[in-house]
Amino acid sequence: MSLIADNRKTLYLTTAGTSVGLDHDALTVRRPESELIRTPLRAVDAIICVSNVTVSTAALARCAQDSIAVSWLTRSGKFRFALRSPKHGNVELRIEQYRCATDADRCLDMAKLIVTAKLLNSSVVLFDAAKDRRTQRAKLRSAGEALVRHARNAESAPDLDALRGIEGAGAKRYFNEWSASLIPEGVRFNGRIRRPPLDPVNAMLSFGYTMLQTRCVGAVEHLGLDPHIGFLHSLRPGRTSLALDLMEEFRAHSVDRLVLTLLNRRQLVERDFHHDRVGGCRMTDSGRAAFLAAYDSHQSGTVTHRAFTQKVERRKLPDVQALLLSRHLRGDFTRYVPYRAVGR
């Protein structure tokens, strides 16, 4: 299977007071005390607005027409709201999605594929880290091997509750070894803490995961799938369970690997973060800009995918997996093909 090339990029707007307008077939971006910038619409696939950014009605209407998702996040990376184009696809696809989600056996089979891929992809991150950390090599390899065993156990889980327990145990072991993966002295990480993030590592992880989830929601909606009906994540009001399912497969290589790289290369340091009075931690404006620049570069990198004859950009993985899922639900593929990472 081949994949049509798409060279469009995400436009990140992080300066408070920025305004976006429309000038024929281009977006105009005006930042305080900066020159006007024109960006052709054909070069943009999504717009991410952080903080106070204004987008004109004409620009929003054209983005909806051209299937360019516009999302707003808080400075800490929490999703606020988004504008998306009308749903594509057909109602039969969504009906088949609902049938799969409500069929206990089919739902469990899908969830097993997702969890197995997540655990194996996380193990690759640890195995790669072991190559760079000689003093921690045995510890990291042992943890990576433990994740492989968890993945094997996931394949034979009897039900969703057992599967989620295996996934949780694997995630705990994975993040327990992150301190061994971090090179700089003084970087504190005592485990994954989300609400709110209490240290720079968690602040970057949370921000990156929000970016990834936003992309996944857009990918499934673009194909006409319902982002709220998933297989692994339980159904809750407002939870985009299908988007959360998809991002499990590649969060390790799309976000985790980047965070480790930024810290180990000292591209973001303590001064790039702000701690509030209640202990929460978030990136400063300059830190966020540095993170987004690195994130965009990382997302432009290519990876190998078993379902395609050519390499795929990381930023296209949500679109790829949403496409493979829809093809499976339609009956074109007998089995869903999750993303599996390849190590260095």
N, C-alpha and C positions, 0 to 999 in steps of 0.2 A: 504494500500500500504506500502511496506517495502522498505528500502534503504540499498544498499550494503555498508558495512563499508569501509572507506578509511582512513587509518591512516597516509597518507603522509603529510608532512609539507612544508611550504614555506621557502625557504632559502633567508635570507636578508643579503646583502653585502653592508656595509656602509663605510668601510675604504678605503680612496683614495689609489690607488696603488695596490689594491687587484687583483690577477690574478686567473683564474679558468681554470683548465685543465681536461683531461679525462684519467683515468687509468682503463682500462677494463670496469667494470660495476660500477665504482665509479667516483665521481667528486673530484678533488683535489683543495683545496682552500689554497692559500698562501697569507698571509697578511704581510706587512712590519714588520720586526723584530718580527715575530711570527712563531711558528712551523707549519708545513704543516698539514692540516686537510683533512681527507678523509671522504666523505659522500656517502653512497650507493645511486645510482640513484633511486632504488625502494622506498626510503624514502622521495623523493622530488616530489612535485607536481607543483611547480613554483619557479622561481628565480627572486628576485627584486634587481636590482643594483642601488645604490644611489651614485652619484658622479662618479669619474674616476675608473671604474672597467673594467678589460679586461677578455674576455671569449674566449678561443681558438676555432679555426674553428672545430676541432674534437668534442669539448664539445658541441658547438652549433648544429652540425649535429646530435649528439646523442640525444640532448634535443628535437629537431624537430621530430626525429624518435619515441621518447617515449612520445610525447605529453606533454612536459614540457615547458611552456611558459617562456620566458626570457624577462624581461622588464627593461628599464633604466629610472630613474627619476632624476631630478635635486635635489640639496640639499634642495630646498624649497618645493619639492614634485610635481613639474610640470612634467607631462608625456613627455618623449622625443621620444622614439621609442621602438619597441618590435619585437621579433622573435616568431612566432607561427607555429605550425605544419600545414600541409595542411588541408583544411576544410573537415569535415565529413558530414554525412547526404546526402540528395539527392536534386536535383534541384526542385522537386515537393514541398518540404517543403518551400523553399524560395519563390516559386511562390505563395503558399497559404499565406505566410506572406505578400507579396506585395498586394495580393487581399484584405486581411483584412485591411491593412494600407490605401488602397485607397477607401475602402467602408466606407462612412461617418458614417453610423449607427454602424457597427462593430468596427470601430476605436474608436468612442466615448464610446461605451460600455467597451472596454478594458481600455481606459484612465480613466473612472470612477472608475473601480475596483482598479486601481493603486493609484489614488489620495485618494480614501476613505481609503485604507489600510495605506497609508502614514500618513494621518491626525490622524487616530485612534492610530497608533503606536507611533506617537509623543505625543499624549495625555497621553499614558501610562507612558512615561518618566516624564511628569509633575506630574502625580498622584503619582508616586513613589518618586519623589523629595519632594512632599508635606509631605510625611511620615517622612522625615529626617529633614525638616526645619519647626519647630513648629511656629516660628514667621511669616513665610511666607505661612503657610499652606492654609489659605483661598484664598490668591492671586493665588497660584499655582493651587489649585483645580478649581477655577473659570476659569482660562485659559484653563485647561484641558477640562472642560465642554464646553467651547467655541469651542474647536477643534472638539469635538464630534458633535456639531451642524453644523460646517462647513462640516464635513464628510457626514452628512445627506443631506445637501444642494447639495453636490457634486453628490449624487446618482440621483438627478433630474435635473442636469444641462442640458440646452437645446442644447448646442453646445460646441465645444472645447474652444472657447474664454472665455465663461462664466465659464467653468470648471477650466481653468488656472487662472482666476481671483479669484475663490474660493480658489484654492491651494495657490496662492500668499498671500491672506489675512490670511489664516491659518498659513503659514510659518512665516509671520511677527509677528502675535500674539505669536506664539511659541517662537521665539527668543527674543521677547520683555520681556519674563519672565525669561530668562536665568540668569540675574543678581540676581534674587530671588532664583535661584537654586544653586548659588555659595556661598560657606561658607567662604573661606579665605578673609580677608580684603586686599584691594589693588589690587585685580584682576579686571581689567577694561574690560568691554564688553558693547559696545554701539550699538550692532546689527551686523548682518551678513555682512561682507565686504570681498570680494574675491580677487579683483585684484588691488593692492596686499593686503594680510592680514595686518592689522595695529596693531594687538595686539596678545598676546599668544593664546587666545581662538580661534580666527580666523585662526591663523597659524596651530594649531593642527587640526581644522576641515577641512581645505583645504587639508592638507597632508593626513588625514585619508580618505577623500572622493576620492582623487586620487587613493589611494590604492584599495579602494572598486570598483571604476570604472574600473580599470585595470583588476580586477578579473572578473567583469561582462562581459567585452569584451571577455575575454578568454572563459568564460562559454558559451556564445551564439555562438561564432565561432566554438567551439568544437562540437556543435550539428548541425552545418551547417546553422544556422540562420545568417541573415545579420545584423551586429551590427549597421548599419547606418539607418535602416528603423524601426522607432518606431511608437508609437501611441499617446503618450502625448506630447513629445518634438517635436518641429517643425523640419523639415528637412533642414539641412544646410551643405555646403561642409565641410567635415572633422569631423562633429559632429557624435558621436556614439549614436544616439538617442535611440536605443533599450536598450543599456547598461544603459543609464541614466534613462530610464523608470524603468528598473528592480531594480536599486539601490534605487529608491525612497521608496520602501516598507520597507527596513531594514536599511537605513542609521541611523535612530534614535537609534536603538538598537545595531548596529554594530560599530558606530563611536561616536555619540552624548553622549550616556551613558558612554562610556569609557573616553571621554574628561572631563566630569563632575566629574567622579570618580578620575581621575588623579589630577585635581585641588583641589578638596575638601579634598583629602588625602595628599596634598602637595607633591606628588611624582614628579611633575614638578613645578619648581618655576621660578621666574623672571630671575635668572642667567642661566637658560636653554634656553634662547632665545636671539636672536641678532636683533637689530634694525639698519637698514641701514640709509644712509644720507637722503633718500627721504621719510622716515617714514615707509617703509615696515618692516615686522617682520617675522622671521623664526626661527626654532629651531637650536640650536648649534649642533655640532657633538655628544656631550655627551647627549644632550636633545633628539635628534633624536633616538639615540640608546636606551634610556630609553623608549621612546614612542613606538618604534617597539617591544621591549620586552613585554611591557604591551599589545600592540595590538595583538601580536601573542598569548599570554595567553588568552586574551578575546575571540579571534576568535576560540580558542579550546573549549570554553564553549559550552554547549548544550542548545537547545531551543526546545519548543514544536511546532509541525507543524500539522495543521489540516488534512493534506493529508497523513500523515504517522503514522504508529503504534509505532514508536520508536522516541526518541529524535534525533535531527539533530544538528551537529556542526555548529556554526555561519559561519565559513569559507566555508561551503558547501551550504549556502543559495543561492548564485548566480547560482550554478549548479542545485540546486533543482528547482528554479523558471524557469530557462531556459528549463529544462526538462518538467515541467508542461505546459509551454507555447507551446512547440513543440508538446506535446501530444494533446493539445487543437486544435492547427492548423491542425493537422492530422485528427481530428475528433474522437479521442479516448475519449475525455472529452467534454461534451456539454458546459462547462463553465471553464474559467481559474480560478484557485484557488490562490489568492495572499497570501503572508505571513502576518499573523496577530499575533502580539506579545502578551504575557501574562505578566502582572505586578507582582510585588512581593507581 
